Amino acid sequence: MSNKAVLAGGSGFIGRAVAQHLRALGWEVVVLTRRPRPRDDGIREVAWDARTAGAWVRELDGAAALVNLTGRSINCVHDEANRREILQSRLDSVRALGAAVAGCARPPPVWVQAGAVGYYGTGPDIRTEDSPPGGDALAGICRQWEEEFARACPATVRPVVLRLGVVLGREGGAFPPLARVTRFFLGGAAGSGRQGFSWIHLDDVAGIIARACTDATMRGAYNACAPQPVDNADFMRALRSALDRPWAPPAPAFAIRLAARFILRTEPGLILEGQFCRPARLEQAGHRFRHPELAGALADLTGTSA
């Protein structure tokens, strides 16, 4: 039986960790990437453009699992052009993979598709997988993304959607810039500080994906976030504690809006808005998180003791 996992978008921040984790578990790992390079860690990289068929299609035939992490980063100003590119990059990759899988004589039995907790929109209520989609622009992108996946995934393939929270890792994502400003005594609450922050440690993302590849009971959408969501003020307080920075001035919303758009070149809503999500389906399945609590996760990331 094949133990090959094909990771589309596997050269990014999350994909690198997933590839290494699967490889450590004994999987043969093939990464689909725009810029393949030779490696000495047993992982193969194969060229693809996330839109059109090519030699990469052959890697799917007989594979044991397909994982798709492809999509343009949302860490940008969400003007019309960028929103269009964010959505199109997700739809294009899903369509290309769907067509390739449908043409396989031996399609992978499972397709694990990245999604995002932005699906639920923003607000103060706890969201689980039973909660409806939100009504803002990012929620609309997430909804269309999942709808396209539902159309593209063949009926013979087990579909799993992981709605990722804010992924915390040492080498990418939100953690490094947040840690940097906190070390300079600027890690105060953003705006009201009451906006939701549904986080997850990178190790747990890799573990959930590995489980989804082999656990035949996993099907449908799952919130891939830690069991204890916090608000922005509590997250920044915990980060200051982990970095031995007992206090920092709060950042008013108007200052965040100016700095985000004109200095950080990102969307202010990514900082000033959020959601509180629980991984209800993973909890019901008895999933054990390596880092279920924020203090322990931050201690691991900062190299301190919780």
C-alpha positions in Angstrom: 0.0 0.0 0.0 1.3 3.5 -0.9 2.3 5.8 1.9 2.9 8.8 -0.4 1.4 12.2 0.6 1.2 14.9 -2.0 1.4 18.4 -0.5 0.2 21.2 -2.8 1.6 24.5 -1.5 3.9 22.5 0.8 6.8 25.0 0.6 5.2 27.7 2.7 5.4 28.3 6.5 2.7 25.7 7.3 3.6 23.3 4.5 7.2 23.0 5.5 6.2 21.9 9.0 3.6 19.4 7.7 6.1 17.9 5.2 8.7 17.4 7.9 6.1 15.9 10.3 4.8 13.4 7.8 8.3 12.5 6.7 9.2 11.8 10.4 6.2 9.5 10.6 7.5 7.5 7.7 5.5 9.0 4.8 6.9 9.5 1.3 6.4 13.2 0.8 6.0 15.0 -2.5 5.7 18.8 -2.4 4.1 20.7 -5.3 5.7 24.1 -5.6 6.3 26.8 -8.1 10.1 26.7 -7.5 11.2 23.1 -6.9 14.7 22.5 -5.7 16.7 19.4 -4.8 16.6 18.4 -1.1 18.6 16.1 1.1 15.9 15.3 3.6 14.1 12.7 1.6 11.3 15.1 0.5 10.8 15.5 -3.3 9.7 18.8 -4.8 7.8 18.9 -8.1 6.9 21.9 -10.2 3.3 23.2 -10.5 1.7 26.6 -11.1 -1.4 25.9 -9.0 -3.6 26.4 -12.1 -2.8 24.1 -15.0 -2.0 20.4 -15.5 1.5 19.2 -15.9 3.9 16.4 -14.8 2.8 16.9 -11.2 -0.5 15.2 -12.1 1.2 11.8 -12.2 2.2 12.1 -8.5 -1.4 11.9 -7.5 -2.1 8.5 -9.1 -1.7 5.9 -6.4 -0.9 8.4 -3.6 -2.3 7.8 -0.1 -3.3 11.3 0.6 -3.5 14.8 -0.9 -3.1 17.9 1.2 -3.8 21.3 -0.3 -2.4 24.4 1.5 -2.3 26.6 -1.5 -3.5 30.2 -1.5 -2.3 33.8 -1.6 -1.6 35.2 1.8 -4.4 37.4 3.3 -1.7 39.5 5.0 -2.1 42.5 2.6 -4.4 45.4 2.1 -7.8 44.0 1.0 -8.4 46.3 -1.9 -10.5 44.9 -4.8 -7.5 43.6 -6.7 -6.0 41.8 -3.7 -9.3 40.3 -2.7 -9.7 39.0 -6.2 -6.3 37.4 -6.2 -6.8 35.9 -2.7 -10.0 34.2 -3.9 -8.8 33.2 -7.4 -5.6 31.6 -6.1 -7.7 29.3 -3.9 -10.3 28.5 -6.5 -7.7 27.8 -9.2 -5.7 25.4 -7.1 -8.8 23.5 -6.0 -10.1 23.2 -9.6 -6.7 22.0 -10.9 -6.4 19.4 -8.2 -10.0 18.3 -8.6 -9.5 17.7 -12.3 -6.3 15.8 -11.7 -7.8 13.6 -9.0 -10.8 12.9 -11.2 -8.5 11.6 -13.9 -6.5 9.2 -11.7 -6.9 5.5 -12.2 -6.1 5.2 -8.5 -7.1 8.5 -6.9 -5.9 9.3 -3.3 -8.5 8.1 -0.8 -8.4 11.4 1.1 -8.1 15.0 0.3 -7.3 17.4 3.2 -8.1 20.9 2.2 -7.1 24.0 4.1 -9.7 26.5 5.1 -9.9 29.3 7.7 -11.9 30.3 10.7 -12.6 33.5 8.8 -15.5 31.5 7.4 -17.5 32.5 10.5 -17.0 36.2 10.1 -16.3 38.3 13.2 -18.1 38.7 16.5 -18.2 37.9 20.2 -20.0 34.5 20.1 -18.3 31.1 20.3 -18.3 29.5 16.8 -18.3 25.7 16.3 -18.6 23.8 13.0 -22.4 24.0 13.3 -22.2 27.9 13.2 -23.3 29.6 9.9 -20.9 31.4 7.7 -20.4 35.1 8.3 -21.3 38.0 6.0 -18.1 39.9 5.5 -15.7 39.8 2.6 -13.3 37.3 4.0 -16.1 35.0 5.1 -17.4 35.1 1.6 -14.0 34.1 0.2 -13.9 31.2 2.7 -17.4 30.1 1.8 -16.7 30.1 -1.9 -13.4 28.3 -1.3 -15.2 25.5 0.5 -18.0 25.3 -2.0 -15.5 24.9 -4.8 -13.8 22.2 -2.9 -17.1 20.3 -2.4 -17.6 20.5 -6.2 -14.1 19.5 -7.1 -13.6 16.5 -4.7 -14.7 13.3 -6.3 -17.4 11.3 -4.5 -14.9 8.4 -4.1 -12.4 10.6 -2.1 -12.9 11.3 1.6 -13.1 15.1 2.0 -11.7 16.9 5.0 -11.7 20.7 5.4 -9.6 22.2 8.2 -10.7 25.7 9.1 -7.4 27.0 10.5 -7.1 29.6 13.2 -4.1 31.9 13.6 -1.2 29.5 13.3 1.7 30.3 15.7 5.2 29.1 14.8 8.7 30.4 15.2 9.5 30.9 11.6 6.5 32.5 10.0 2.9 33.6 10.4 1.8 36.0 13.1 4.1 35.1 15.9 7.5 36.6 14.8 6.1 40.1 14.2 4.0 40.1 17.4 7.0 38.9 19.4 9.2 41.5 17.9 7.0 44.5 18.8 6.4 43.0 22.3 10.2 42.8 22.9 10.3 46.5 22.1 7.6 47.2 24.8 4.9 47.8 22.2 2.9 44.6 22.8 -0.3 46.2 24.2 -3.9 45.4 23.3 -5.0 46.5 19.8 -8.1 48.6 19.7 -10.7 47.5 22.2 -8.7 44.3 22.8 -12.0 42.3 23.0 -11.8 40.9 19.5 -11.4 37.1 19.3 -8.1 35.4 18.7 -8.5 31.7 17.7 -5.0 30.5 17.7 -3.2 27.1 17.2 0.4 26.0 17.5 2.1 24.9 14.3 2.9 21.5 15.8 -0.8 20.9 16.3 -1.7 21.8 12.7 0.8 19.2 11.5 -0.6 16.6 14.0 -4.2 17.3 12.9 -3.3 17.0 9.2 -1.5 13.7 9.8 -4.5 12.4 11.6 -6.8 13.5 8.9 -4.7 11.6 6.3 -5.2 8.3 8.1 -8.4 8.5 10.3 -11.2 7.2 8.1 -13.8 8.7 10.5 -12.7 12.2 9.8 -14.9 13.7 7.1 -16.2 17.2 6.5 -15.3 20.5 8.2 -13.2 20.8 11.4 -12.1 23.9 13.3 -8.3 23.6 13.5 -7.7 25.8 16.5 -6.8 25.3 20.1 -9.6 24.5 22.6 -9.2 27.8 24.5 -9.7 30.9 22.3 -8.8 34.2 23.9 -9.4 37.8 23.1 -6.6 40.1 21.8 -5.9 41.7 25.2 -5.5 38.3 26.9 -3.2 37.0 24.0 -1.0 40.1 24.2 -0.9 39.8 28.0 0.2 36.2 27.8 2.8 37.1 25.2 4.2 39.9 27.3 4.5 37.5 30.2 6.3 34.9 28.1 8.8 37.6 27.0 9.2 39.2 30.4 7.6 42.5 29.3 5.1 43.2 32.1 3.4 46.2 30.5 2.9 47.9 27.2 0.7 50.8 26.2 -2.5 49.8 24.3 -2.7 50.8 20.6 -5.8 52.8 19.8 -7.9 51.6 16.8 -7.1 54.8 14.7 -3.4 54.2 15.1 -3.7 50.6 14.1 -5.7 51.6 11.0 -3.0 54.0 9.9 0.0 51.8 10.7 -1.6 48.7 9.1 -2.4 50.4 5.8 0.6 52.7 5.4 3.4 51.0 7.3 2.6 47.3 7.6 0.7 47.3 4.3 -1.9 44.9 5.7 -5.7 45.0 6.4 -6.5 46.7 9.7 -9.4 44.3 10.2 -6.9 41.4 10.5 -5.8 43.1 13.8 -8.9 44.8 15.0 -11.5 42.0 14.3 -11.6 38.3 15.0 -13.6 35.4 16.1 -13.8 32.9 19.0 -13.8 29.4 17.7 -13.8 26.0 19.4 -12.6 22.7 17.8 -15.9 21.0 18.8 -15.6 18.1 16.3 -12.0 17.4 17.2 -12.9 17.5 20.9 -15.7 15.0 20.3 -13.3 12.7 18.5 -11.0 12.8 21.5 -8.2 14.6 19.8 -5.3 15.4 22.0 -3.5 18.7 21.4 0.2 19.0 22.1 -0.4 22.7 23.1 -3.9 23.1 24.3 -3.2 26.1 26.5 -1.8 29.5 25.4 0.8 29.8 28.2 2.4 26.5 27.3 2.3 27.2 23.5 4.0 30.6 24.0 6.6 29.0 26.4 7.4 26.5 23.7 7.7 29.2 21.0 9.8 31.6 23.1 12.0 28.9 24.7 10.8 29.8 28.2 9.1 27.8 30.9 5.3 28.1 31.3 
